[in-house]
Amino acid sequence: MADLENNLIEDVVPAKFIDQPIEKRGSNETISSPSEHLSRCFEINVQYTEEIHRFRIVSVCLSNRKSAIVFRSYDDFVSLHQHLVEVTEPHVVIPPLPDMFDYNERKISSEQLKIIKKLKISYNNVIEFGKYLSSIGSHPVLCLNDRFDHFLMDESFFPPTSITNKLKTYSILKLVSNKWKTNHRDCDDFYECERNFTSEYDLKMQAVVNDFQTFLISNGKLSNVLGHLSTCVTSALIVNVSQPETVNFMKAFTSNLDLYKIYLDVNETVTHRSLGVILQYFYAYNSSYKLMLSNRTDLMIKYENSNKNYQRNLGSSKAEMAYEEKEQIGEEFKNFSDKARFEIKRYHSNRSLGMVNSINDYARSQLEMLRHTVTLLKSSISDLKSNL
């Protein structure tokens, strides 16, 4: 597992972005001053109430300390996210919306739940929804969206109930990968480097996902082996029923074996719902970034075509019109590229810091889990020795 974590953290950010601060800027059309951005920052706490299938969101505006408690469904999150995708300028990298866990998909037994509560380990991905809202609230462009403000602070605010696209967000973002099929050389080495980075990042993330799947499969196989072993020992009790000392030892062995199996199953469940979510999120985040770079590539190609059109019409009556079109598209391309440079720095800073924090949280939960497992094993050995 240590190798998996090392592979995940290794090379998560290019050297040129290390220790660079997040840029506090957005588009000139939407942000009048840095103080306006500051006034829209929030402290956000998110919990999930399974009884009503709603997220309980507590928000505090940092400027006026105004607070609100609202309840939102997952469809409300999807509606907000789709709205941001539709209205936000194309140079902005929008944080991906986490998938909602299907709690019936990987049912947690009552025995597992007792251990999880005892260890105080998070077994769902609610924390990712808090990070999603915080990412929007800290972005100088996205935080100014009125709908986001209403989403956090307006108890009576209800988004449209009909969602145009019922695909899960990660499924939507994976479609971006299909669009990212261009070998068009970028005219700017900086952006060419970024495009190469996204491709390499995807490959590394895929390798980590493969390692993660191998770990889950191995853990599941070990759990099955322990289950079979417990069954065999239980069957052997029938043969040795006339030997009390042997029976007591076998019962103790089976009991401790079953308990250790539950711990393994808990670890698999927690890992799936923590590290698995982390991997999904940052893969999707890179897909959002690729979409932004793809938007810029489309505009670059449009500018190159307009320049070719102007060259073809030199000396004709259409030359002036072609020139104006070329200049207009060129200005759009320049503005996009200038804004995107700041967005890229913000993306790398948020992604690298977010990944390190997420891995640290996961590592802490794993350390706590291992400590209790070691305590369990010591107790089991003592129990078995007493029955020898």
Secondary structure, DSSP 8 states (H G I E B T S, - for coil): -HHHHHHHHTT-S-GGGTT--------TTT-S-HHHHHHT-EEEEEEEETTTTEEEEEEEETTT--EEEEEE-HHHHHHHHHHHHHHS-TTS----------TTTT---HHHHHHHHHHT---SSHHHHHHHHHHHHTSTTGGG-HHHHHHHH-TT----S--S--S-HHHHHHHHHHH-------SSHHHHHHHHHHHHHHHHHHHHHHHHHHHHHHHHHHHHHHHHHHHHHHHHHHHTTT-HHHHHHHHHHHHHHHHHHHHHHHHHHHHHHHHHHHHHHHHHHHHHHHHHHHHHHHHHHHHHHHHHHHHHTTTSTTHHHHHHHHHHHHHHHHHHHHHHHHHHHHHHHHHHHHHHHHHHHHHHHHHHHHHHHHHHHHHHHHHHHHT-
